[in-house]
Amino acid sequence: MAGNKTALVLGATGGIGGEVARQLRDAGWQVRALHRDPQRVAVAGDGLDWRRGDAMNGADVMAAARGCAVIVHAVNPPGYRRWGELVLPMIDNTIAAARAAGARIVLPGTVYNYGPDALPVLAEDAPQHPRTRKGAIRVEMERRLRVAADGGTPVLVVRAGDFFGPRAGNNWFSQGLVTPGRAVTRVLQPGRPGVAHQWSYLPDVARTMVRLLERRNAPAGFESFHMAGHVDATGAEMVEAIRRVVRAAGARMPSVWRFPWWLVAAGSPVVPLFREMAEMRYLWREPVRMDNTRLVAALGHEPHTPLDEAVRATLEGLGCLPQPALSTPGDPAWR
């Protein structure tokens, strides 16, 4: 499919799926987006070709992928629910559709694949021995993708740390550090002091994926790349960046509170979100860093937005910063 710049994005209403869809569109790609109710989610002028369908329905995915060079598999069960039932059938549908279309599969990878034995520095060949249910499912997803790649379907995995961004959806930044739609009066700190944590700004991740896709003579088979993103070396740098940005916006400096892990533990038996948070707590107790040597060798450098700029855009997108007052003809700005 040389010269074909048509992509199907599964999960285009989510954080990473939506960001990849928009950046592919801006790079000149024809982008299809699959959704069960496209009229409800489509935005006039968004430049996306919305198709009706369900990622759990193999025929829907097959039809939407016809003629595509790329399928971005960025779809996840909503609210962390029913992973065991839904995740693997969805990746199987994507693999079948990609095989039929001759398309390359792109998967946003996670650090959930790794257990404590692989930490603190994660390279692409680090052992994947997860101790969590979600991690085991992610490992099985990638095993199936490797089998598909061995059979002639190219696969690209771009792995990054915890996502944050102006449209990031469900993530630790918006669910564990601040509260969307509210002024930031306090910031929660989930990690241990002095323990490094890995963050990735969604626009940087999407830009990296697009650049990797647009390489000339990109190899077939299975490719995996890690992003360095933003390393919070002390466990407090992200919290302090939020505080700086809020203060610079004219609001009072937020206080810092320890994340209430005791509440998460107590609520885990009945609250699915708490159960998932508790399962991934080891990633806040152990230092995590990503080795991007292979990525830099492929692209020359990793797309990287300065931390305060990325945090400001994220807080603005979440509705957490005060809105600037509109000027009127009597204001100095009009003179």
C-alpha positions as CSV (number, residue, x, y, z in Angstrom):
1,M,0.0,0.0,0.0
2,A,2.8,2.4,-0.9
3,G,1.5,6.0,-0.7
4,N,-1.7,5.0,1.0
5,K,-2.4,7.5,3.9
6,T,-5.7,6.2,5.1
7,A,-6.0,5.1,8.8
8,L,-8.7,3.7,11.0
9,V,-8.7,4.7,14.6
10,L,-10.4,2.5,17.2
11,G,-11.1,4.5,20.4
12,A,-11.1,7.9,18.7
13,T,-13.2,9.4,21.5
14,G,-10.6,8.4,24.1
15,G,-7.5,10.3,25.1
16,I,-4.7,8.7,23.1
17,G,-7.0,7.6,20.2
18,G,-8.4,11.1,19.8
19,E,-5.0,12.7,19.9
20,V,-3.6,10.3,17.3
21,A,-6.6,10.8,15.1
22,R,-6.2,14.5,15.1
23,Q,-2.5,14.5,14.5
24,L,-2.8,12.0,11.6
25,R,-5.5,14.3,10.1
26,D,-3.2,17.3,10.5
27,A,-0.4,15.4,8.8
28,G,-2.5,14.8,5.7
29,W,-4.0,11.4,6.5
30,Q,-7.6,10.4,5.7
31,V,-8.8,9.3,9.1
32,R,-11.7,7.0,9.8
33,A,-13.1,6.7,13.3
34,L,-15.4,3.9,14.5
35,H,-18.1,4.5,17.0
36,R,-21.5,2.9,17.9
37,D,-23.2,6.2,17.7
38,P,-21.1,8.5,15.4
39,Q,-23.8,11.2,15.1
40,R,-23.5,11.7,18.9
41,V,-19.7,12.1,19.0
42,A,-18.8,13.6,15.6
43,V,-18.0,17.3,15.7
44,A,-18.7,19.5,12.7
45,G,-15.5,20.3,10.9
46,D,-13.3,17.8,12.8
47,G,-12.1,16.3,9.5
48,L,-12.7,12.7,10.6
49,D,-14.7,10.2,8.7
50,W,-16.9,8.7,11.4
51,R,-18.2,5.2,10.7
52,R,-20.9,3.4,12.7
53,G,-19.7,0.2,14.3
54,D,-18.5,-1.6,17.4
55,A,-14.9,-2.8,18.1
56,M,-16.4,-5.9,19.6
57,N,-18.0,-6.7,16.2
58,G,-15.5,-8.3,13.8
59,A,-17.5,-7.5,10.7
60,D,-17.8,-3.8,11.7
61,V,-14.0,-3.5,12.1
62,M,-13.3,-5.4,8.9
63,A,-15.6,-3.1,6.9
64,A,-14.2,0.1,8.4
65,A,-10.6,-1.1,7.8
66,R,-11.1,-1.9,4.1
67,G,-8.6,0.1,2.1
68,C,-6.7,1.3,5.2
69,A,-2.9,1.2,5.6
70,V,-3.0,1.6,9.3
71,I,-5.3,0.6,12.2
72,V,-4.7,2.4,15.5
73,H,-5.9,0.1,18.3
74,A,-6.5,2.6,21.1
75,V,-9.8,1.2,22.4
76,N,-10.3,0.1,26.0
77,P,-13.4,-0.9,28.0
78,P,-14.9,2.2,29.7
79,G,-14.3,2.7,33.3
80,Y,-11.8,-0.1,33.7
81,R,-14.7,-2.6,33.6
82,R,-14.9,-6.0,32.0
83,W,-11.3,-6.1,30.8
84,G,-11.2,-9.9,31.0
85,E,-14.2,-10.2,28.7
86,L,-13.6,-7.4,26.1
87,V,-9.9,-6.6,25.6
88,L,-8.7,-9.8,23.9
89,P,-11.7,-10.2,21.5
90,M,-11.2,-6.6,20.4
91,I,-7.5,-7.1,19.6
92,D,-8.4,-10.3,17.7
93,N,-10.9,-8.3,15.6
94,T,-8.2,-5.7,14.8
95,I,-5.7,-8.4,13.9
96,A,-8.2,-10.0,11.5
97,A,-9.1,-6.7,9.9
98,A,-5.5,-5.7,9.5
99,R,-4.6,-9.0,7.9
100,A,-7.5,-8.7,5.4
101,A,-6.6,-5.1,4.6
102,G,-2.8,-5.5,4.5
103,A,-2.6,-2.8,7.2
104,R,-0.1,-2.0,10.0
105,I,-1.4,-2.2,13.5
106,V,-0.4,0.6,16.0
107,L,-0.8,-0.1,19.7
108,P,-0.3,2.5,22.5
109,G,1.6,0.3,25.0
110,T,1.7,0.7,28.8
111,V,4.1,-0.1,31.6
112,Y,1.4,-2.5,33.1
113,N,3.2,-5.3,31.2
114,Y,6.1,-5.2,33.6
115,G,6.4,-6.5,37.2
116,P,8.9,-5.2,39.8
117,D,11.6,-7.6,38.5
118,A,11.9,-5.4,35.3
119,L,12.3,-2.1,37.2
120,P,13.7,0.6,37.5
121,V,14.8,1.1,33.8
122,L,12.6,-0.4,31.1
123,A,14.1,-1.1,27.7
124,E,12.1,-2.8,24.9
125,D,13.6,-6.2,25.8
126,A,12.9,-6.0,29.5
127,P,11.2,-9.2,30.8
128,Q,7.4,-9.0,31.0
129,H,6.3,-10.8,34.2
130,P,3.3,-8.8,35.4
131,R,1.8,-9.5,38.8
132,T,-1.5,-7.9,38.0
133,R,-4.6,-9.1,36.1
134,K,-4.5,-6.1,33.8
135,G,-0.8,-6.5,33.1
136,A,-1.3,-10.2,32.2
137,I,-4.0,-9.2,29.7
138,R,-1.7,-6.5,28.1
139,V,1.1,-9.1,27.8
140,E,-1.3,-11.5,26.0
141,M,-2.4,-8.7,23.7
142,E,1.2,-8.2,22.6
143,R,1.9,-11.9,22.3
144,R,-1.0,-12.2,19.8
145,L,0.4,-9.1,17.9
146,R,3.8,-10.8,17.7
147,V,2.1,-13.9,16.2
148,A,0.3,-11.7,13.7
149,A,3.6,-9.9,12.8
150,D,5.3,-13.3,12.3
151,G,2.4,-14.1,9.9
152,G,3.0,-10.9,7.8
153,T,0.9,-8.2,9.6
154,P,3.2,-5.3,10.6
155,V,2.9,-4.1,14.2
156,L,4.1,-1.0,15.9
157,V,4.0,-0.6,19.7
158,V,4.8,2.7,21.3
159,R,5.1,2.4,25.0
160,A,4.9,5.4,27.4
161,G,4.3,6.2,31.0
162,D,1.2,7.6,32.7
163,F,-0.7,9.8,30.2
164,F,-1.7,13.4,30.8
165,G,-2.9,16.0,28.5
166,P,-5.8,18.4,27.7
167,R,-8.1,15.5,26.5
168,A,-6.5,12.6,28.3
169,G,-9.7,11.0,29.7
170,N,-9.2,8.4,32.5
171,N,-5.7,8.7,33.9
172,W,-3.8,9.3,37.1
173,F,-3.4,13.0,36.5
174,S,-7.1,13.8,36.3
175,Q,-8.3,11.1,38.7
176,G,-5.6,11.0,41.2
177,L,-3.8,14.4,41.4
178,V,-6.5,17.0,40.6
179,T,-10.3,17.1,40.1
180,P,-11.5,18.0,36.6
181,G,-13.8,21.1,36.4
182,R,-12.6,22.5,39.7
183,A,-10.1,25.0,40.8
184,V,-6.9,23.4,42.1
185,T,-6.8,24.1,45.8
186,R,-4.8,21.0,46.7
187,V,-2.8,18.4,44.8
188,L,-2.6,14.8,45.8
189,Q,0.8,13.1,45.7
190,P,0.4,9.3,45.1
191,G,4.1,8.3,45.0
192,R,6.7,7.9,47.7
193,P,9.1,10.8,48.2
194,G,12.3,10.2,46.2
195,V,10.7,7.5,44.0
196,A,10.9,8.3,40.3
197,H,7.7,8.1,38.2
198,Q,7.2,8.1,34.4
199,W,4.7,10.5,32.8
200,S,4.0,11.1,29.1
201,Y,2.2,14.1,27.5
202,L,-0.4,12.8,25.0
203,P,0.3,15.2,22.2
204,D,4.0,14.1,22.3
205,V,3.0,10.4,22.3
206,A,0.7,10.9,19.3
207,R,3.3,12.9,17.4
208,T,5.8,10.2,18.0
209,M,3.5,7.6,16.6
210,V,2.8,9.7,13.5
211,R,6.5,10.2,12.9
212,L,7.2,6.5,13.2
213,L,4.5,5.7,10.8
214,E,5.8,8.2,8.2
215,R,9.3,6.8,8.1
216,R,10.4,5.8,4.7
217,N,10.8,2.1,4.4
218,A,9.6,1.3,7.8
219,P,10.4,-2.3,8.5
220,A,7.8,-5.0,8.5
221,G,7.4,-7.4,11.4
222,F,7.0,-6.4,15.1
223,E,8.5,-3.1,16.3
224,S,8.5,-1.7,19.8
225,F,9.7,1.7,21.0
226,H,9.8,3.3,24.5
227,M,9.4,7.0,25.2
228,A,11.3,8.7,27.9
229,G,8.5,11.3,28.3
230,H,8.7,13.3,31.5
231,V,10.6,11.6,34.4
232,D,9.5,12.8,37.8
233,A,12.9,11.9,39.4
234,T,11.9,12.9,42.9
235,G,8.3,11.9,43.0
236,A,7.3,15.5,43.6
237,E,8.2,17.3,40.3
238,M,4.8,16.8,38.7
239,V,3.0,18.1,41.9
240,E,5.3,21.1,42.0
241,A,4.7,21.8,38.3
242,I,1.0,21.9,38.9
243,R,1.4,24.2,41.8
244,R,3.7,26.6,39.7
245,V,1.2,26.7,36.9
246,V,-1.8,27.3,39.1
247,R,0.0,30.1,40.9
248,A,1.2,31.7,37.6
249,A,-2.4,31.7,36.5
250,G,-3.3,34.0,39.4
251,A,-4.8,31.5,41.8
252,R,-3.6,30.8,45.3
253,M,-0.8,28.2,45.7
254,P,-2.3,24.8,46.1
255,S,-1.5,22.7,49.2
256,V,-0.1,19.2,48.9
257,W,-1.8,16.2,50.4
258,R,-0.7,12.6,50.5
259,F,-2.9,10.4,48.2
260,P,-5.4,8.4,50.4
261,W,-4.3,4.9,49.6
262,W,-6.1,3.7,52.7
263,L,-9.4,4.8,51.2
264,V,-8.6,3.1,47.9
265,A,-7.8,-0.2,49.7
266,A,-11.0,0.1,51.7
267,G,-13.2,0.7,48.7
268,S,-11.5,-1.8,46.3
269,P,-14.0,-4.6,46.9
270,V,-16.9,-2.5,45.7
271,V,-15.5,0.3,43.5
272,P,-13.9,-1.0,40.2
273,L,-11.8,2.2,39.7
274,F,-10.3,1.8,43.2
275,R,-9.6,-1.9,42.6
276,E,-7.6,-1.0,39.5
277,M,-5.8,1.8,41.3
278,A,-4.8,-0.5,44.1
279,E,-3.6,-3.2,41.7
280,M,-1.1,-0.7,40.1
281,R,0.2,0.8,43.4
282,Y,3.6,-0.9,42.9
283,L,4.3,1.5,40.1
284,W,4.2,4.3,42.7
285,R,6.3,2.4,45.2
286,E,9.1,1.5,42.8
287,P,11.1,3.8,40.6
288,V,10.1,3.7,36.9
289,R,12.1,5.0,34.0
290,M,11.8,4.3,30.2
291,D,14.9,3.9,28.0
292,N,14.3,5.7,24.7
293,T,17.6,4.8,23.0
294,R,15.9,2.8,20.2
295,L,13.4,5.6,19.6
296,V,16.1,8.3,19.3
297,A,18.0,6.1,16.9
298,A,15.0,5.8,14.7
299,L,13.8,9.4,14.8
300,G,16.8,11.5,15.8
301,H,15.0,12.8,18.8
302,E,11.9,12.3,20.8
303,P,9.1,14.9,20.6
304,H,9.0,16.6,23.9
305,T,6.9,19.5,25.3
306,P,8.4,21.4,28.3
307,L,6.7,20.2,31.5
308,D,5.1,23.5,32.6
309,E,3.7,24.1,29.1
310,A,2.3,20.6,29.1
311,V,0.8,20.9,32.6
312,R,-0.7,24.3,31.7
313,A,-2.4,22.9,28.6
314,T,-3.7,19.9,30.6
315,L,-5.1,22.0,33.4
316,E,-6.8,24.3,30.9
317,G,-8.3,21.3,29.1
318,L,-9.6,19.9,32.4
319,G,-11.2,23.2,33.3
320,C,-9.0,23.6,36.4
321,L,-7.5,27.1,35.7
322,P,-9.2,30.4,36.2
323,Q,-10.5,31.9,33.0
324,P,-9.0,35.2,32.0
325,A,-11.5,38.1,32.2
326,L,-12.6,39.4,28.8
327,S,-11.5,42.9,28.0
328,T,-13.9,45.6,27.1
329,P,-13.5,48.8,25.1
330,G,-12.7,50.7,28.3
331,D,-9.8,48.4,29.2
332,P,-6.2,49.4,28.4
333,A,-5.9,46.6,25.9
334,W,-8.3,48.5,23.7
335,R,-6.4,51.7,23.7
